């Protein structure tokens, strides 16, 4: 093994949907590491190839699955932290491993990438964490952080500490401003929406203790995967029987549709017992064609493909501000739907209300109104969503929005986190 680089800090943004690495050597600037080709971000995904017994990561993992290769795709593993499922075991390449071990396997890949890029292992690692892994349960929240720390240590990293992701985003933004500012950092990731009210500026950046600059930090367990799940439930699952009323006038039991719309739960529906249970729902359908479609999706393991399709349509509708088609012809000829800008705003309104309420609570906790803020700093891939930005404009009409590096900003901020700055959550 190469030596330890004591003057090097590695920032790891292990995200629900995407991950990134940034490195800082000495007092130099942070720089993002290439993770897959020229890309500095990597989908947090693994594919266990049953044909050649290899493990694939990132875009390669998703590509293998969508190409029809026999195997298992896993995404949104971060969502398992703090849950009872984390220590459950599953079969991978003919051996039983826990989901925490699978997280460690992903981190091992990041460790190899860092070692090869730096010709050694970083002497200090700062990992990002949401404000709350688990809402309203401090003990489970601590367990989640310790599980992630152990997975990182098992992967080969040393000297692992933690930083709240919105604080890391703030530190990244601070590298680019020339005057002091009071900022609301809005970090909308795949699994959580996190907020920090913080005082930033070139002079403050040189202070050894920054703890007094953090006026408030809040978070809520709503993010991009929740947006995707809501769109899937509203636009796709009705074609498989969601809200369908059977011969007795009662709706088909809905749990299967919620699980099929949730990335990290889809795989459980492919198990033999789950298939038998869903097959048993057939008598609850008045229109059995809907049940046939549902069984096709499960037997042919098309759930992740459905989730990916709705995610891409959401992104396209938001970026283009136009309708984006959802072609499901691979389930049944002619089957499909679409995401429209108006539909996007309508279907996500309830979730966005929760996000905005959390942002407003952050200002309240800081003892502020919107008026003193100099900027709202946006980071996290889901902060690109047009309805989210519109909701923020309505809530904070007098505050300009500043868009950061949506996918790399948190990693860069983690890398420049000062040691012993009073900002670290290592001892939380």
Secondary structure, DSSP 8 states (H G I E B T S, - for coil): ---EEEEEEEEEEE-SSEEEEEEEETTS--EE---BTTBSEEESEEEEETTT--EEEHHHHHHHHHTT-SEEEEE-GGGGTTSGGGG-EEEETTEEEEHHHHHHHHHHHHHHHHHHHHTSEEEEEEEEE-S-SSTT-HHHHHHHHHHHHHHHHHTT--SEEEEEHHHHHHHHHHTT-SS-EEEEEEEE-SS-EEEEEEEE-HHHHT-S--GGGEEEEEEES--HHHHHHHHIIIIIGGGGTTT-B-TTS-B---HHHHHHTSHHHHGGGGSHHHHHHHHGGGGG-SSHHHHHHHHHHHHTT-HHHHHHHHHHHHHHHHHHTS-EEEE-TTTSTT-EEEE-HHHHHHHHHHHHHHHHHHHHHHHHHTT--STT--EEEEESGGGG-HHHHHHHHHHSTTS-EEE--TTTHHHHHHHT--TTSS---TT-
